[in-house]
Amino acid sequence: MKALVTGATGATGKDLVKKLLADNAFSEVHIFVRRPAGLQHNKLTVHVVDFDRSDTWKHLVTGDVAFSCLGTTLRAAGSKEAQWKIDHDYQYSFASAARTNGVPNYILVSAAGANPASFIFYSKMKGQLEQKIEKLAFDKTVLFQPGPLLRDNSDRAAEQFGVAVIRFCNRLGLLQSHKPLPTETLAAAMANAARTAKPGVQRLSTKQIFALAY
């Protein structure tokens, strides 16, 4: 399979690219990044693109499966508008290009609680993106909805706090369905989904992601 990845320099994306490069089921891995990634592999092609100018790169989005791991935090983005552009607009542009070019399978990292009608900005953003991706009608669409992620060397204070709270609850036997998810596990499940996804749209919770990874 020829795999296409956006968000390849983030925690999940890095782990996913490693999985794909080591997996014989994937003959080519093309990543779309905003700046040189410093990666080299005989199966890897790096496309440095301007996500604001899809007309300059959309023709390159051709293959068997597209993975979207792109995302940022409100703090890193600097404003809700900037975060929306990265987490919603850029991802939709990538998905739209993939659909136009006949890519049959699309795998998106969304979030638990994604809801287009939510009053919570982040949940609404993720929900509206899911809704638009679904309308593109890929042959197979897998929407991953993980809860808190465990990232190596994470500097996301809110995420670290959330993980600590949920781990405490897990020790009490609570919130087992929201067990913190290592990005390596998420990446493994995404790679497996490319092989096992059924036609139509699937939404996977944290519990289902753990099950798919192993």
C-alpha positions in Angstrom: 0.0 0.0 0.0 1.0 3.6 -0.6 0.4 5.6 2.6 -0.1 9.4 2.9 0.4 11.1 6.2 -0.2 14.6 7.4 0.8 15.7 10.9 3.9 13.4 10.6 6.1 15.6 12.9 3.7 15.4 15.9 3.9 12.8 18.6 1.3 10.5 17.0 2.5 11.2 13.5 6.1 10.3 14.3 5.0 7.0 15.9 2.8 6.3 12.9 5.5 6.9 10.3 7.8 4.6 12.2 5.2 1.9 12.2 4.5 2.3 8.5 8.1 2.3 7.5 8.7 -1.0 9.4 5.6 -2.6 8.0 6.0 -4.7 4.8 2.3 -4.0 4.0 3.3 -0.4 3.1 5.5 0.0 0.1 5.6 3.8 0.1 5.1 6.4 2.8 4.6 10.0 1.7 4.5 12.7 4.4 3.2 16.2 4.0 4.9 18.7 6.3 5.4 22.4 6.7 9.1 22.2 7.2 11.9 19.6 6.6 11.4 16.6 8.9 14.9 15.3 9.0 13.8 11.8 8.1 15.4 9.4 5.6 14.2 6.0 4.5 14.1 4.2 1.2 10.3 4.0 1.4 9.8 7.6 2.5 9.0 10.6 0.4 8.9 14.0 2.2 6.7 16.8 0.7 7.3 20.2 2.2 4.1 22.1 1.5 2.3 25.3 2.3 -1.1 24.1 3.7 -2.6 27.5 2.8 -2.0 26.8 -0.9 -3.5 23.5 -1.6 -3.3 24.2 -5.3 0.4 23.7 -5.1 0.3 20.2 -3.5 -3.1 18.6 -3.8 -2.1 16.7 -7.0 0.5 14.8 -4.8 -2.2 13.3 -2.5 -2.6 10.0 -4.4 -2.3 6.5 -2.9 -4.2 3.8 -1.1 -4.8 5.2 2.4 -4.5 8.7 3.9 -3.8 9.3 7.6 -4.4 12.6 9.2 -2.7 13.3 12.6 -2.4 17.0 12.2 -3.3 19.1 15.3 -2.1 21.7 17.7 -3.2 23.3 21.0 -4.9 26.6 21.6 -1.8 27.8 23.5 0.6 26.9 20.6 -1.7 28.2 17.9 -2.2 31.5 19.8 -5.9 31.9 19.0 -9.1 29.9 18.3 -9.0 31.1 14.7 -5.4 29.8 14.3 -6.2 26.5 15.9 -9.3 26.1 13.8 -7.2 26.7 10.6 -4.8 23.9 11.6 -7.1 21.4 13.2 -10.0 21.8 10.9 -9.2 23.7 7.6 -5.9 22.1 6.9 -7.1 18.6 7.6 -10.2 19.1 5.5 -8.1 20.4 2.6 -5.9 17.3 2.8 -9.0 15.0 3.0 -10.7 16.8 0.1 -7.6 16.4 -2.1 -7.4 12.7 -1.2 -11.0 12.2 -2.2 -10.7 14.1 -5.4 -7.7 12.0 -6.4 -9.4 8.7 -5.7 -7.8 7.7 -2.4 -10.2 5.0 -1.1 -9.4 4.9 2.6 -9.1 7.8 5.1 -8.1 7.5 8.8 -8.4 10.6 11.0 -7.3 11.2 14.6 -10.2 13.1 16.1 -11.1 13.2 19.8 -13.4 11.8 22.4 -16.5 14.0 22.7 -16.4 15.3 19.1 -19.7 16.9 18.5 -20.6 19.4 15.8 -23.2 21.0 18.0 -21.1 21.2 21.2 -20.7 24.4 23.1 -17.1 23.4 23.8 -14.9 24.9 21.1 -12.5 21.9 20.8 -15.3 19.3 20.7 -17.3 21.4 18.2 -14.2 21.8 15.9 -13.5 18.1 15.9 -17.2 17.2 15.4 -17.6 19.5 12.5 -14.4 18.1 10.9 -15.7 14.6 11.3 -19.0 15.6 9.8 -17.3 17.1 6.7 -15.0 14.1 6.3 -18.0 11.7 6.5 -19.7 13.7 3.7 -16.7 13.1 1.4 -17.8 9.5 1.3 -14.5 7.6 1.1 -14.9 3.9 0.6 -13.6 3.4 4.1 -13.4 6.1 6.8 -12.1 5.4 10.3 -12.5 8.2 12.9 -10.3 7.6 16.0 -11.8 9.3 19.1 -9.1 8.8 21.8 -9.3 10.4 25.2 -6.1 11.7 26.9 -2.9 10.8 25.0 0.4 9.8 26.6 3.1 11.6 24.6 6.9 11.3 25.2 8.2 14.5 26.7 4.8 16.2 26.5 4.7 19.9 27.5 0.9 20.1 27.4 0.1 21.0 31.0 -3.7 20.5 30.6 -3.2 17.1 29.0 -0.7 16.0 31.7 -3.2 17.1 34.4 -6.0 15.2 32.6 -3.9 12.1 32.4 -3.1 12.3 36.1 -6.7 12.6 37.1 -7.9 9.8 34.9 -5.1 7.5 36.1 -6.2 8.2 39.6 -9.8 7.3 38.7 -8.6 4.2 36.9 -6.9 3.0 40.1 -10.3 3.3 41.8 -11.9 1.3 39.0 -13.5 4.4 37.4 -13.4 5.7 33.9 -11.9 2.6 32.5 -13.1 3.5 29.0 -11.0 6.7 29.2 -7.7 5.0 30.0 -4.8 7.3 28.9 -3.6 6.1 25.4 0.1 6.0 24.5 0.6 7.6 21.0 2.6 4.5 20.0 -0.5 2.4 20.7 -2.7 4.8 18.7 -0.3 4.6 15.8 -0.3 0.8 15.9 -4.1 0.8 15.8 -4.1 3.3 12.9 -1.7 1.1 10.8 -3.9 -2.0 11.6 -7.0 -0.1 10.6 -5.6 0.5 7.1 -5.7 -3.3 6.6 -8.9 -4.2 8.5 -11.3 -1.4 8.1 -14.8 -2.3 6.7 -16.6 -0.2 4.0 -18.4 2.8 5.4 -17.6 4.9 8.5 -16.3 3.6 11.8 -15.8 5.5 15.0 -13.4 4.0 17.5 -13.3 4.8 21.2 -10.2 4.4 23.4 -11.2 0.9 24.4 -11.6 -0.1 20.8 -8.3 1.5 19.8 -6.5 -0.5 22.5 -8.2 -3.7 21.1 -7.2 -2.9 17.5 -3.6 -2.1 18.3 -2.8 -5.6 19.6 
